[in-house]
Amino acid sequence: MGLTVHHLGHSQSDRVVFLCEELGIKYNLKKHDRSPVLSPPELKNLHPIGASPVITDDGGVLLAETEACFEYIIHIHGGGNFLVKPGAKNYADFLYYYHVTNGTLQPAVGRVMALTMAGIPQDNATLERYSAKIHQVVALLDKRLGEVPWLAGDEFTAADMMVIFSLTTMREFSPIDLSDYGNLLKYMRKIVDRPAYKSYLQKGDPDIDIEQYIKGPPPPLFKAFSGHK
């Protein structure tokens, strides 16, 4: 059967599909539709955590968590491409920007989403603190991209593939206005113009109008999710 990527539509597993397309490797894509907001039963039953992404591979491999999936695919199927090797002058930069998405940005975005869904007032101190954290990270990324073309430096890496979901599709669920971050908007355009990203969209999320996702104002709320606001 080989490598299989289980992709939940409009979710962070888009990064794993994007990675496979960038690597140009052979893989099977299994698409799952939201039901209506969260994972459907067949995806929840794949892994004890019940979330996307999930990958399977020969030898009984069953793996979740985006960074784990990235590193498995890159090392086992991708020849180590899109990582920066220890000893390279930009190795520390790569490590930081590879991990800052899921370490700081995405948790803050998720907490703002959860608090908003719970009906917490917009002037709530906790909500304001996490909103400020989002813009603290976004401002850092914007500054960095005014100095170098890609997050790790001169080369496109897994760090760039890791962050793009939080800047695009995630804004369907937790609106973030990026209008003040010109460097970031140019960077997002560069990424979505890559052939591999276009291929991911065609195969994984053909209903996404990506032009709405790379503007400063956030895209419209995910249709099924809007009823939970």
C-alpha positions as CSV (number, residue, x, y, z in Angstrom):
1,M,0.0,0.0,0.0
2,G,2.8,2.4,0.8
3,L,2.6,5.8,2.3
4,T,-0.9,7.1,2.8
5,V,-1.8,10.6,4.0
6,H,-5.2,11.0,5.6
7,H,-6.2,14.6,4.9
8,L,-9.2,16.3,6.7
9,G,-10.5,19.1,4.4
10,H,-9.7,22.6,5.4
11,S,-7.3,21.5,8.1
12,Q,-3.6,21.5,9.2
13,S,-3.1,18.2,7.3
14,D,-2.9,20.4,4.2
15,R,0.8,20.9,5.2
16,V,1.5,17.2,4.8
17,V,0.0,17.0,1.4
18,F,1.9,20.1,0.4
19,L,5.1,18.5,1.6
20,C,4.5,15.3,-0.4
21,E,3.9,17.4,-3.5
22,E,7.1,19.4,-2.9
23,L,9.1,16.1,-2.5
24,G,7.6,14.6,-5.6
25,I,7.1,11.3,-3.9
26,K,4.6,8.5,-4.5
27,Y,1.9,8.5,-1.9
28,N,-1.8,7.7,-1.5
29,L,-4.2,10.5,-0.5
30,K,-7.3,9.7,1.5
31,K,-9.6,12.7,1.8
32,H,-12.0,13.1,4.7
33,D,-14.8,15.7,4.9
34,R,-15.6,17.5,8.2
35,S,-18.7,16.2,9.9
36,P,-19.8,19.0,9.9
37,V,-16.9,20.8,11.8
38,L,-14.8,18.1,13.4
39,S,-13.3,14.9,12.1
40,P,-15.7,12.2,10.8
41,P,-15.8,8.9,12.7
42,E,-13.6,7.0,10.2
43,L,-10.8,9.5,10.8
44,K,-11.2,9.6,14.5
45,N,-11.0,5.8,14.6
46,L,-7.7,5.7,12.8
47,H,-5.6,7.0,15.8
48,P,-6.3,7.3,19.5
49,I,-6.1,11.1,19.4
50,G,-8.7,11.2,16.7
51,A,-7.3,14.2,14.9
52,S,-5.7,15.1,11.5
53,P,-3.1,14.6,10.1
54,V,-2.6,10.9,10.2
55,I,-0.2,8.9,8.0
56,T,0.2,5.2,7.6
57,D,3.0,3.3,5.9
58,D,4.2,-0.2,5.3
59,G,5.4,-2.1,8.3
60,G,2.4,-1.1,10.5
61,V,3.4,2.6,10.7
62,L,0.7,4.8,12.1
63,L,1.7,8.3,12.9
64,A,0.0,11.6,13.9
65,E,1.2,15.1,14.7
66,T,2.3,17.4,11.9
67,E,5.9,17.7,12.8
68,A,6.3,14.0,13.4
69,C,4.7,13.3,10.0
70,F,7.0,15.8,8.3
71,E,10.1,14.3,9.8
72,Y,9.1,10.7,9.1
73,I,8.2,11.5,5.4
74,I,11.3,13.6,4.9
75,H,13.7,11.1,6.3
76,I,12.1,7.9,5.1
77,H,10.7,9.0,1.7
78,G,12.2,12.4,1.0
79,G,16.0,12.0,1.2
80,G,16.3,14.5,3.9
81,N,15.2,17.4,1.7
82,F,13.8,20.6,3.1
83,L,15.6,20.2,6.4
84,V,18.7,22.2,7.4
85,K,21.6,20.0,8.6
86,P,23.4,20.5,11.9
87,G,26.5,22.6,11.3
88,A,24.9,24.8,8.7
89,K,25.1,28.5,9.6
90,N,21.3,28.8,9.5
91,Y,20.6,25.6,11.5
92,A,19.5,27.4,14.6
93,D,17.3,29.8,12.6
94,F,15.7,26.8,10.8
95,L,15.0,25.0,14.1
96,Y,13.3,28.1,15.6
97,Y,11.1,28.9,12.6
98,Y,10.3,25.2,12.1
99,H,8.9,24.9,15.6
100,V,7.5,28.4,16.3
101,T,4.3,27.6,14.4
102,N,3.1,24.7,16.5
103,G,5.0,25.8,19.6
104,T,3.6,29.4,19.9
105,L,1.5,30.6,17.0
106,Q,-1.0,27.8,16.5
107,P,-1.7,27.3,20.2
108,A,-2.5,31.0,20.6
109,V,-4.7,30.9,17.5
110,G,-6.5,27.8,18.8
111,R,-7.1,29.4,22.2
112,V,-8.6,32.5,20.7
113,M,-10.8,30.3,18.5
114,A,-12.0,28.3,21.6
115,L,-12.6,31.3,23.7
116,T,-14.6,33.0,21.0
117,M,-16.7,29.9,20.4
118,A,-17.4,29.9,24.1
119,G,-18.9,33.4,23.8
120,I,-16.2,35.1,25.8
121,P,-16.4,38.9,25.4
122,Q,-13.8,40.4,23.1
123,D,-12.5,42.6,25.9
124,N,-11.8,39.6,28.1
125,A,-8.2,39.8,29.5
126,T,-7.3,36.2,28.6
127,L,-8.6,36.6,25.1
128,E,-6.7,39.9,24.7
129,R,-3.5,38.2,25.9
130,Y,-3.7,35.4,23.4
131,S,-4.7,37.8,20.6
132,A,-1.6,39.9,21.4
133,K,0.6,36.8,21.4
134,I,-0.6,36.0,17.8
135,H,0.3,39.4,16.6
136,Q,3.6,39.2,18.5
137,V,4.6,36.2,16.5
138,V,3.2,37.5,13.2
139,A,5.2,40.7,13.7
140,L,8.3,38.7,14.3
141,L,7.7,36.7,11.1
142,D,7.0,39.9,9.1
143,K,10.3,41.4,10.4
144,R,12.2,38.3,9.5
145,L,10.8,38.2,6.0
146,G,11.9,41.8,5.5
147,E,15.5,40.5,6.0
148,V,15.5,37.2,4.2
149,P,13.4,35.6,1.5
150,W,12.4,32.5,3.5
151,L,12.1,31.8,7.2
152,A,15.3,29.8,7.5
153,G,17.3,32.2,5.3
154,D,18.0,31.9,1.5
155,E,16.4,28.5,1.0
156,F,12.8,27.3,1.1
157,T,12.5,24.7,3.8
158,A,10.0,22.7,5.9
159,A,9.7,25.8,8.1
160,D,7.9,27.6,5.3
161,M,5.6,24.6,4.7
162,M,4.8,24.4,8.4
163,V,3.6,28.0,8.8
164,I,1.4,28.6,5.8
165,F,-1.7,26.8,7.2
166,S,-1.8,29.2,10.2
167,L,-1.6,32.2,7.9
168,T,-4.2,31.0,5.4
169,T,-6.7,28.2,6.1
170,M,-6.7,28.6,9.9
171,R,-8.1,32.1,9.4
172,E,-11.4,30.5,8.4
173,F,-11.8,29.5,12.0
174,S,-10.0,32.2,13.9
175,P,-10.0,35.4,11.9
176,I,-6.6,37.2,11.9
177,D,-6.2,40.5,10.0
178,L,-2.8,40.6,8.4
179,S,-3.2,43.9,6.6
180,D,-0.4,45.5,8.5
181,Y,2.2,42.9,7.6
182,G,3.3,43.6,4.0
183,N,6.3,41.3,4.0
184,L,4.2,38.4,5.2
185,L,1.6,39.0,2.5
186,K,4.2,38.9,-0.2
187,Y,5.7,35.8,1.3
188,M,2.3,34.1,1.4
189,R,1.9,34.9,-2.3
190,K,5.2,33.3,-3.1
191,I,4.2,30.1,-1.3
192,V,0.8,29.7,-2.9
193,D,2.3,30.3,-6.3
194,R,4.6,27.3,-6.0
195,P,3.6,24.4,-8.3
196,A,3.5,22.0,-5.3
197,Y,1.1,24.2,-3.4
198,K,-1.2,24.5,-6.4
199,S,-1.0,20.7,-6.8
200,Y,-2.0,20.3,-3.1
201,L,-5.0,22.6,-3.6
202,Q,-6.1,20.7,-6.7
203,K,-5.9,17.3,-5.0
204,G,-6.7,18.1,-1.4
205,D,-8.9,21.2,-1.2
206,P,-10.1,22.1,-4.6
207,D,-13.0,24.1,-3.2
208,I,-10.6,26.7,-1.6
209,D,-10.4,30.0,-3.4
210,I,-6.8,30.7,-2.2
211,E,-7.0,34.3,-3.4
212,Q,-9.3,35.1,-0.5
213,Y,-6.8,33.5,2.0
214,I,-3.7,35.5,1.1
215,K,-5.2,39.0,1.5
216,G,-4.8,41.1,4.6
217,P,-8.4,40.8,5.8
218,P,-9.3,37.2,6.8
219,P,-11.4,35.0,4.5
220,P,-15.0,34.2,5.2
221,L,-15.7,31.9,8.2
222,F,-15.8,28.2,7.3
223,K,-19.5,27.7,6.5
224,A,-20.3,25.0,9.0
225,F,-18.2,26.6,11.7
226,S,-19.9,29.9,11.5
227,G,-22.9,28.5,13.3
228,H,-20.8,27.7,16.3
229,K,-19.6,31.3,16.8
